[in-house]
Structures are given as structure tokens and as C-alpha cells.
Amino acid sequence: MSDMKPKPVRKSDPMVNLMSNSIYDLPTPVNLSTLWNSGSLLGLCLMIQIFTGIFLAIHYTPNTEYAFYSVVHIMRDVNCGWVLRNTHTTGASLFFMCVYTHIGRGIYYGSYLRSMVWLSGTSLLLSLMATAFLGYVLPWGQMSYWGATVITNLLSAIPKLGDYLVKWIWGGFTVSNSTLNRFFVFHFVLPFLMLALTVMHLAFLHSEGSNNPLGLKSNINTIPFHPFFTLKDTVGFVVLLACTSFISLLFPLLVSDPQNFIKANPMSTPTHIQPEWYFLFAYAILRAIPNKLGGVLAMTLAIVVLYMMPTLHHNIMMGMSFYPTSQMVFWFFLNSFLILTWLGSAPTETPFTEISQLMTLVYFLLIVTIPMLGKPWDTMIFRDYQES
């Protein structure tokens, strides 16, 4: 009689074994910090947005005559509808907070050198921004309507094709019922595209290996993902859900614009049109450039420049852990991002316009130079090594 013990199901069953190797037994660098929680938190945010969005779509009416009142109906008449909507709007803000933390960590520790992981993640960011913009229009409030009008009109800056693109997106000659219907359909579909991109992102991550604070190879010192990092992620989930509940139940106006609680009126332009806080840095860059086409290009480049970071890297080591100059420049870059976010909510007048132009220049200079600032340190260290 054989003394060999039977293999556990997670090892014997091919499908379960695949899932186990992807999560349960995944070899993970032992020195991952709390900043690596942002990836799992983003997955939780996506799930919250999808599930709350599906239930909200059941009661929403994508028609310019009824959209605003259907939102009022959700808030007042649907059982726990106000919790659903507040959770959805709060979840969007927390989603972007986790995304910006995730990107900042990736820049600081050189995660962009895992090129396919970084490129798929940047595509996820663009999809998220598109989804959030489309969703902001759906309540058909004052800021929704005028935000849609201003942002879609930016496409008219494209030579020759601009006007045709704007009319195609509008479905007519102005932001109307056709526009709202299109935005609702794409807002509903895009999260499922994001889900597919997330699967690709994770596949590339498991293929290329996770980064770590020291920038060492992932297979040098690893431990299983479970139970060490599942416990760590669970703590992050509890904190995120607590923050979502706290804001949704007690302070929903922290992440909502009161102007959007007024029904859209095409005949009355708000004094100061501005997007949600997570778009303010790009909005400040847009307004900083006097030329319309130049502003659109600069705003687009502010995000697209992330695709270029793997090619800009010229340092020997991956992250900034061993580059004091790069660390200092990174914090200057973070400050420029925060200042641009503040400037996006400021009126278009002196001195805010001039500060926006200065901060836009600083933003682009720093994000381009961060991946290559370690070169002098590499030269100095290599010279000292040769002399010793």
C-alpha cells in the first residue's frame, strides 16, 4: 500500500491549480510595502463601481427630459437608492485617489520598466478617465451639461476633422438627447472593457513579475501571496470600505458639486465651469495654453507622456531608492500636480493664469527628467568602484 499522500485539490485540478498559482501560491517579493496595496484596492473599487452602476442603471432614464428627475427618483423613492448613488459617486473619487497613488508609486520605484504592465495600466487609466467623464454627464445637471459642452467642443480644435468629430459625438448640432443616450451606453460598456484590460494587466504582471522597493529581481526572495499579502490586502479593503461608507453616509457633498443638483439649462451658463477634482490638473493645463489646439495637445500629452516613460529611463537601477536627486525632483513633481489641481478650480484670471503656465512647464519638465536624473549618480558610483 502506498504511503504517498494525495495531492490537495488546488494542486491536482488543472483549473484550480491555475487559479492557485495566480493568487494563492503566487511567489511575491518579501519586501513589498503598504503602497503595493493600491493595486488590490483598485480591483475592489472597480467591483464597487460595476455593481452599484448596474443597480443604478435599472432606475435611470437616459432622456434629457427625465434624466435629472430619474436621479431624484433614485435618491428619494428607491429603497436605499441614495446609498447606491452616494456610494457610486464616492467610489469614483476613491478610485482616482488609488489610481494616482498607484501611478506615483510606479514612477517612484521604476515600475514602468515592466513595459507591458505599465502600458496596459496606462490604457486602464485612459479608460477610467473616459468612463468617469461620461458618467459625470448622466445626471444632466448644470455642471454636467456645460462640462459636456465645453469638453466635447475641444475636438473642434483638430484641423479639418474637428467639426465633424464634434457633431458625430453629439449626434446632432448641439449637446442633446442623442448625446445623452450615447454617453449612457458607453458609460455602461466601458467598465467591462476595463475589466478585460485588468485581466490583461494582471497576466502581464504575473508574467514579468512584481516590482519591489529595492528594484531587485522578483525571484530572489519571495513568499507565497497567501496568507501574508491576503491579510495585508484585507486590512486595506476594510479601510477603503470604511472611508467609502463614512463619506457616502455622512458627507456626500465632499465629492459632489452642488451646481449639479440644478437641472441643466442650456440658456443659463454657470459663472465658473469646472470638472470633478480628479480632472482639475488636466483642466488647469488646458487653460494655461492661450491657443485652443495647443491647450488640447498639452492636456492630452499630460496623460500620454506616461506611455513614453519606459523609453526615457537611462538609470542603471530601477527606482529612486538610491538616487537622492531623483527623489527630490519626484516630490517637486508631486507638488506641481497638487498645485495644478488647485489651479483647475481657480478662476481664469491673473495671477492664476500665469501660475498655471509656470506649473504646466514644471510638470512636463519634471516628468520627462525623472527617469534619467540618476545618470550622474551612476557615473560617480561607477568611477568610485573603478578607483577602489
C-alpha positions in Angstrom: 0.0 0.0 0.0 1.5 3.4 -1.0 2.4 5.9 1.7 2.1 8.8 -0.7 -0.4 11.4 0.4 -2.9 12.5 -2.2 -2.3 16.0 -3.7 -4.6 18.8 -2.5 -7.3 19.8 -4.9 -5.5 23.1 -5.6 -2.6 21.1 -7.0 -4.4 18.2 -8.7 -7.2 20.0 -10.6 -5.8 21.9 -13.6 -8.2 24.9 -13.4 -7.9 25.2 -9.6 -4.1 24.9 -9.9 -4.1 27.8 -12.4 -6.0 30.0 -10.1 -3.9 28.9 -7.1 -0.7 29.8 -8.9 -2.1 33.1 -9.8 -3.2 34.1 -6.3 -2.8 31.6 -3.5 0.7 30.3 -4.2 1.9 33.3 -6.3 5.6 34.0 -5.4 5.7 37.6 -4.1 8.7 39.7 -3.1 9.0 39.7 0.6 9.7 43.5 1.0 6.5 44.9 -0.6 5.3 48.0 1.4 1.8 49.2 2.0 1.9 51.2 -1.2 1.5 47.9 -3.1 -2.0 47.6 -1.6 -3.2 50.2 -4.1 -3.4 47.5 -6.9 -5.8 45.3 -5.0 -7.7 48.4 -3.8 -8.2 49.4 -7.4 -9.7 46.0 -8.1 -12.1 46.5 -5.2 -13.0 50.0 -6.5 -13.8 48.6 -10.0 -16.1 45.9 -8.5 -17.9 48.5 -6.4 -18.4 50.8 -9.4 -19.7 47.9 -11.6 -22.2 46.6 -9.1 -23.6 49.9 -7.9 -23.7 51.1 -11.6 -25.8 48.1 -12.7 -28.4 48.8 -10.0 -28.4 52.5 -10.7 -28.9 51.8 -14.5 -32.1 49.9 -13.6 -33.8 53.1 -12.5 -32.0 55.6 -14.7 -33.7 57.1 -17.8 -31.3 58.3 -20.5 -33.5 61.1 -21.8 -32.9 64.8 -21.4 -36.5 65.4 -20.2 -36.3 62.7 -17.5 -32.7 62.0 -16.7 -32.4 64.6 -13.9 -35.8 63.5 -12.4 -34.8 59.9 -12.6 -31.8 60.7 -10.4 -34.1 62.5 -8.0 -36.3 59.4 -8.0 -33.3 57.2 -7.2 -32.4 59.4 -4.3 -35.9 59.8 -2.8 -38.1 56.9 -3.8 -35.9 53.9 -4.4 -35.2 51.8 -1.3 -31.6 52.7 -0.3 -31.2 54.5 -3.7 -29.4 57.4 -2.0 -26.9 54.9 -0.6 -26.3 53.4 -4.0 -25.8 56.7 -5.7 -23.6 58.2 -3.0 -21.5 55.0 -3.0 -21.1 55.2 -6.7 -20.0 58.9 -6.7 -17.8 58.4 -3.7 -16.3 55.3 -5.2 -15.3 57.3 -8.3 -13.3 59.7 -6.2 -11.6 57.0 -4.2 -10.9 55.1 -7.4 -8.9 58.1 -8.7 -7.1 58.5 -5.4 -6.0 54.9 -5.6 -5.1 55.3 -9.3 -2.9 58.3 -8.7 -1.2 56.6 -5.7 -0.6 53.5 -7.9 0.9 55.6 -10.7 3.0 57.7 -8.2 4.4 54.5 -6.7 5.1 53.1 -10.1 7.1 56.3 -11.1 9.0 56.4 -7.8 10.0 52.7 -7.8 10.5 52.4 -11.6 7.7 50.0 -12.2 7.4 51.5 -15.7 10.4 49.3 -16.7 8.0 46.3 -16.8 6.8 47.8 -20.0 3.8 45.7 -20.8 2.4 46.0 -17.3 2.9 49.8 -17.4 1.4 50.2 -20.9 -1.7 48.2 -20.1 -2.0 50.1 -16.8 -1.8 53.5 -18.7 -4.5 52.3 -21.0 -6.6 51.4 -18.0 -6.1 55.0 -16.7 -7.4 56.4 -20.0 -10.4 54.1 -20.0 -11.2 55.2 -16.4 -11.0 58.9 -17.3 -13.3 58.4 -20.3 -15.8 56.4 -18.1 -15.7 59.0 -15.4 -16.3 61.9 -17.8 -19.2 60.1 -19.4 -20.8 59.2 -16.1 -20.5 62.9 -14.9 -22.8 63.9 -17.7 -25.6 61.4 -17.0 -27.3 63.3 -14.1 -28.0 66.1 -16.6 -27.4 68.9 -14.1 -26.0 72.3 -14.8 -22.3 71.3 -14.5 -22.9 68.0 -16.3 -24.4 69.8 -19.4 -21.9 72.6 -19.6 -19.0 70.3 -18.8 -20.0 68.1 -21.7 -20.4 71.1 -24.0 -17.0 72.5 -23.1 -15.0 69.3 -23.2 -16.6 67.9 -26.4 -16.1 71.3 -28.1 -12.4 70.9 -27.6 -12.3 68.4 -30.5 -13.2 71.3 -32.8 -9.6 72.4 -32.5 -8.4 69.5 -34.6 -7.8 70.9 -38.1 -10.4 69.9 -40.8 -11.8 66.9 -38.9 -12.7 68.7 -35.7 -16.2 70.0 -36.5 -17.2 66.6 -38.0 -16.0 64.8 -34.8 -17.9 67.1 -32.5 -21.2 66.6 -34.5 -20.6 62.9 -34.6 -20.2 62.7 -30.8 -23.2 65.0 -30.2 -25.4 63.1 -32.7 -26.5 66.5 -33.9 -25.6 70.1 -33.8 -25.7 70.5 -30.0 -25.5 68.5 -26.8 -28.9 66.9 -26.8 -30.9 63.7 -26.2 -28.8 61.8 -28.7 -25.6 62.8 -26.9 -27.0 61.7 -23.5 -28.1 58.3 -25.0 -24.6 57.7 -26.5 -22.9 58.7 -23.3 -25.0 56.3 -21.2 -24.3 53.4 -23.5 -20.6 54.0 -23.5 -20.5 54.6 -19.7 -22.2 51.3 -19.2 -20.0 49.3 -21.6 -16.6 50.8 -20.7 -16.3 49.3 -17.2 -16.5 45.8 -18.7 -13.7 46.8 -21.2 -11.7 47.9 -18.1 -12.4 44.5 -16.5 -10.9 42.8 -19.6 -7.9 45.2 -19.5 -7.4 44.4 -15.8 -7.2 40.7 -16.6 -4.5 41.5 -19.2 -2.7 43.8 -16.8 -2.6 41.0 -14.2 -1.5 38.5 -16.8 1.4 40.7 -17.8 2.2 41.3 -14.1 2.4 37.6 -13.4 4.5 37.1 -16.5 7.0 39.9 -15.9 7.0 39.7 -12.0 6.1 42.2 -9.4 8.4 45.2 -8.7 9.6 45.9 -5.2 11.0 48.9 -3.2 14.7 47.9 -3.9 14.2 47.3 -7.6 15.7 43.8 -7.3 14.6 40.8 -9.4 11.3 39.4 -8.2 12.5 35.8 -7.8 15.4 36.5 -5.4 13.5 36.4 -2.1 9.8 35.5 -2.3 7.0 34.2 -0.1 3.5 32.9 -1.1 0.9 35.6 -1.6 -1.4 33.8 0.9 -1.6 34.2 3.8 0.9 37.1 4.1 -0.4 39.5 1.5 -4.0 38.4 1.5 -4.2 39.5 5.2 -2.4 42.8 4.3 -4.9 43.4 1.4 -7.8 42.6 3.7 -6.8 45.4 6.0 -6.7 47.7 3.0 -10.2 46.6 1.9 -11.6 47.3 5.4 -10.1 50.8 5.4 -11.3 51.6 1.9 -14.8 50.3 2.7 -14.9 52.3 5.9 -13.9 55.5 4.1 -16.5 54.9 1.4 -19.2 54.3 4.0 -18.2 57.3 6.0 -18.3 59.7 3.1 -21.3 58.2 1.4 -23.5 58.2 4.6 -22.3 61.4 6.3 -20.5 63.8 3.9 -21.6 63.0 0.3 -21.1 66.7 -0.7 -17.3 66.3 -0.2 -17.2 64.6 -3.7 -20.2 66.3 -5.4 -20.7 69.7 -6.9 -23.8 71.5 -5.6 -24.2 73.1 -9.1 -25.0 69.6 -10.4 -28.1 69.4 -8.3 -29.7 72.1 -10.6 -31.4 70.8 -13.7 -29.5 71.5 -16.9 -30.4 74.8 -18.5 -28.9 75.5 -22.0 -29.9 79.1 -21.7 -28.0 79.8 -18.4 -24.2 79.4 -18.4 -22.7 78.9 -14.9 -20.3 81.6 -13.8 -17.4 79.1 -13.3 -17.4 75.8 -15.2 -15.1 73.1 -13.7 -14.9 69.3 -13.8 -14.6 67.0 -10.9 -11.4 67.3 -8.7 -9.7 64.3 -10.4 -9.7 66.1 -13.7 -8.6 69.6 -12.4 -4.9 69.2 -13.1 -5.6 68.4 -16.8 -8.1 71.3 -16.9 -5.5 73.7 -15.5 -3.1 72.6 -18.2 -5.7 73.1 -20.8 -6.5 76.6 -19.7 -2.8 77.5 -19.3 -2.2 77.5 -23.0 -3.7 80.5 -24.8 -4.1 78.6 -28.1 -7.0 76.2 -28.2 -5.3 73.5 -30.2 -2.1 73.9 -28.1 -4.2 73.5 -24.9 -5.8 70.3 -26.1 -2.5 68.8 -27.1 -0.9 69.8 -23.8 -3.8 68.3 -21.8 -3.6 65.1 -23.9 0.2 64.9 -23.6 -0.1 65.3 -19.8 -1.5 61.7 -19.7 0.0 60.2 -22.9 3.5 61.1 -21.6 3.2 58.1 -19.3 3.5 55.8 -22.3 6.9 57.3 -23.0 8.4 56.7 -19.6 9.9 53.2 -20.3 11.9 54.8 -23.2 13.1 57.8 -21.1 14.7 55.7 -18.4 18.5 55.8 -18.6 19.4 54.9 -15.0 21.2 51.7 -14.1 18.9 50.9 -11.1 15.1 50.8 -11.4 13.6 53.1 -8.8 14.7 56.2 -6.9 15.6 54.4 -3.7 19.3 55.0 -4.4 19.0 58.4 -6.2 18.6 61.4 -3.8 18.3 63.9 -6.6 15.6 61.9 -8.3 13.7 61.6 -5.0 13.8 65.4 -4.5 12.6 66.0 -8.1 9.8 63.5 -7.7 8.4 65.4 -4.7 8.6 68.6 -6.7 6.6 66.8 -9.4 4.0 65.7 -6.9 3.7 69.3 -5.6 3.2 70.6 -9.2 0.4 68.0 -9.7 -1.3 69.2 -6.5 -0.9 72.9 -7.3 -2.3 72.3 -10.8 -5.3 70.5 -9.2 -5.9 73.6 -7.1 -5.5 75.9 -10.0 -8.0 74.0 -12.0 -10.7 75.1 -9.6 -9.5 78.8 -9.6 -11.0 81.4 -11.9 -9.2 82.2 -15.2 -7.7 85.5 -14.2 -4.4 87.0 -13.0 -2.4 85.7 -11.2 -3.9 82.1 -11.6 -3.3 82.0 -15.3 0.4 82.9 -15.0 0.9 80.4 -12.2 -0.9 77.7 -14.3 1.5 78.3 -17.2 4.5 78.1 -14.8 3.3 74.9 -13.2 2.5 73.3 -16.6 6.0 73.9 -17.7 7.3 72.5 -14.4 5.0 69.4 -14.7 6.3 68.5 -18.1 10.0 69.2 -17.4 10.0 67.1 -14.2 8.0 64.1 -15.5 10.4 63.9 -18.5 13.6 64.3 -16.5 12.7 62.0 -13.5 13.6 58.7 -15.3 17.0 60.0 -16.4 18.2 62.0 -13.4 20.1 59.1 -11.9 22.7 59.1 -14.7 25.2 61.4 -12.8 25.0 59.2 -9.7 25.6 56.1 -11.8 28.7 57.7 -13.4 30.0 58.8 -9.9 29.4 55.3 -8.4 31.0 53.5 -11.3 34.0 55.8 -11.1 34.5 55.2 -7.4 34.1 51.5 -8.0 36.9 51.5 -10.6 39.2 53.6 -8.3 38.7 51.2 -5.4 
